[in-house]
Amino acid sequence: MKVLVLSDLHLEFGEPYLAPAGLDFDVVVLADDIDSGAKAVEWARLAFSHTPVLFVPGNHEFYRRIHSEELKAMKAAAAGSNVHVLDRSSLVARRRWRPLPRLHRVD
């Protein structure tokens, strides 16, 4: 399994990020400080629409927000999509003769 790991993009400061062309990966891990609040999830859904994304929020996602409310908003933004918000939770990925891994929630 090929994993693209991105961290500390800080999109809230206005700098756009596009993954370099030609990268080959099966899953994306967004490990903290991607954007403010649920905007990080919305960006991930658009930027990696055909790839499973594991999103682990950092302190900037919660900055000047109530943690429980923002986490709920992030999970709502991710519901039914390719993005999986992980906060004190985990997923087990298994590859089964498919081009993309299947993800199973373990919470």
C-alpha positions in Angstrom: 0.0 0.0 0.0 1.3 3.4 -1.0 0.6 6.2 1.5 0.8 9.9 0.9 1.4 11.7 4.2 0.8 15.5 4.4 1.1 17.6 7.5 1.1 21.3 8.5 -0.2 22.6 5.2 -1.9 25.6 7.1 -4.3 26.4 4.2 -6.0 28.9 6.6 -3.1 31.3 5.7 -4.2 31.4 2.0 -1.4 29.4 0.4 -3.0 26.8 -1.9 -1.6 23.3 -2.0 -1.8 20.8 -4.9 -0.1 17.4 -4.7 2.6 17.1 -7.3 1.5 15.5 -10.5 2.4 11.9 -11.1 2.4 10.7 -7.5 1.0 7.1 -7.1 -0.7 6.4 -3.8 -3.5 4.3 -2.4 -4.5 6.3 0.7 -3.8 9.9 2.0 -3.0 10.7 5.6 -3.6 14.3 6.6 -1.8 14.6 9.9 -2.7 17.8 11.6 -2.9 21.5 10.9 -4.4 21.4 7.4 -7.0 24.2 7.6 -9.3 25.9 10.0 -12.1 23.6 11.3 -14.3 21.6 9.0 -12.7 23.5 6.0 -9.9 20.9 6.2 -12.4 18.1 5.6 -14.1 20.0 2.7 -10.7 20.6 1.1 -9.7 16.9 1.5 -12.9 15.8 -0.1 -12.2 17.9 -3.2 -8.5 17.5 -3.4 -8.5 13.7 -3.1 -12.0 12.8 -4.2 -11.1 9.4 -5.6 -8.8 8.3 -2.8 -9.5 7.3 0.9 -8.3 10.0 3.3 -7.5 9.5 6.9 -7.7 12.9 8.6 -6.2 13.5 12.0 -7.0 17.1 13.2 -4.4 19.1 14.9 -4.6 22.2 17.1 -5.2 24.6 14.2 -8.4 22.8 13.2 -9.7 23.6 16.7 -8.1 27.1 17.2 -10.7 29.5 18.7 -13.4 26.8 18.5 -15.1 24.5 21.0 -13.4 21.1 20.5 -16.5 19.0 20.7 -18.6 21.2 18.4 -15.9 21.4 15.8 -15.1 17.7 15.9 -18.8 17.1 15.3 -18.8 19.5 12.4 -15.7 17.7 10.9 -17.4 14.3 11.2 -20.6 15.7 9.6 -18.6 17.2 6.7 -16.9 13.8 6.2 -20.1 11.7 6.5 -20.7 9.5 3.5 -17.4 10.6 1.8 -13.9 9.2 1.3 -12.6 11.2 4.3 -12.4 9.5 7.7 -11.9 11.8 10.7 -9.8 10.2 13.4 -9.8 11.6 16.9 -9.3 9.0 19.6 -10.4 6.4 17.1 -8.8 4.1 14.5 -9.4 2.4 11.2 -8.1 -0.9 9.8 -7.4 -0.9 6.1 -7.5 -4.1 4.1 -6.7 -4.4 0.4 -9.0 -6.9 -1.4 -8.4 -7.2 -5.1 -9.6 -3.6 -5.6 -7.7 -0.5 -6.8 -8.5 1.2 -3.5 -8.2 -0.1 0.1 -11.3 -0.9 2.1 -11.5 0.9 5.4 -13.2 -0.5 8.4 -14.0 1.6 11.5 -12.8 0.1 14.8 -14.1 2.7 17.3 
